[in-house]
Amino acid sequence: MGIVSKGAKCNVDGCDKEGARSLNTTKVENAGLRVVSVGKKTVLCKEHYKEWKKESKDDRDLERARFDKF
């Protein structure tokens, strides 16, 4: 069982909603979200996950392009 299925709350500063996804803490911080988590993983609620996706779209596209075969 993962930390989300155990009922973890969102780790963004000021949010108390149920967690939907867990992501790498450094990737979440690089997207501009203020995180209270100390460990490797950060739990995000549905709204903050959507915000993270919008902010990190360009970075994720570049990352996928690095592994794309021509």
BELFEN-V705146 format. One record per residue. N is the residue number from 1. SS is DSSP state (@ for helix, = for strand, . for the rest). PSI is psi in radians with two decimals (none if undefined). Layout:
n=N ss=SS psi=PSI
n=N ss=SS psi=PSI
This chain:
n=1 ss=. psi=2.42
n=2 ss=. psi=3.08
n=3 ss=. psi=-0.48
n=4 ss=. psi=-0.74
n=5 ss=. psi=-0.32
n=6 ss=. psi=-0.06
n=7 ss=. psi=0.58
n=8 ss=. psi=2.59
n=9 ss== psi=2.84
n=10 ss=. psi=2.39
n=11 ss=. psi=0.07
n=12 ss== psi=2.45
n=13 ss=. psi=2.09
n=14 ss=. psi=0.08
n=15 ss=. psi=2.33
n=16 ss=. psi=0.37
n=17 ss=. psi=2.87
n=18 ss== psi=2.48
n=19 ss=. psi=2.51
n=20 ss=. psi=-0.61
n=21 ss== psi=2.67
n=22 ss== psi=2.33
n=23 ss== psi=2.94
n=24 ss== psi=2.30
n=25 ss=@ psi=-0.72
n=26 ss=@ psi=-0.63
n=27 ss=@ psi=-0.66
n=28 ss=@ psi=-0.73
n=29 ss=@ psi=-0.62
n=30 ss=@ psi=-0.40
n=31 ss=. psi=-0.14
n=32 ss=. psi=0.11
n=33 ss=. psi=2.41
n=34 ss=. psi=2.05
n=35 ss== psi=2.48
n=36 ss=. psi=-0.18
n=37 ss=. psi=2.58
n=38 ss=. psi=-0.48
n=39 ss=. psi=-2.95
n=40 ss=. psi=-0.58
n=41 ss== psi=2.55
n=42 ss== psi=2.37
n=43 ss== psi=2.30
n=44 ss== psi=2.48
n=45 ss=. psi=3.09
n=46 ss=@ psi=-0.74
n=47 ss=@ psi=-0.75
n=48 ss=@ psi=-0.54
n=49 ss=@ psi=-0.71
n=50 ss=@ psi=-0.71
n=51 ss=@ psi=-0.73
n=52 ss=@ psi=-0.72
n=53 ss=@ psi=-0.72
n=54 ss=@ psi=-0.75
n=55 ss=@ psi=-0.54
n=56 ss=. psi=0.22
n=57 ss=@ psi=-0.82
n=58 ss=@ psi=-0.72
n=59 ss=@ psi=-0.72
n=60 ss=@ psi=-0.64
n=61 ss=@ psi=-0.74
n=62 ss=@ psi=-0.69
n=63 ss=@ psi=-0.73
n=64 ss=@ psi=-0.65
n=65 ss=@ psi=-0.52
n=66 ss=@ psi=-0.60
n=67 ss=@ psi=0.01
n=68 ss=. psi=2.31
n=69 ss=. psi=2.47
n=70 ss=. psi=none
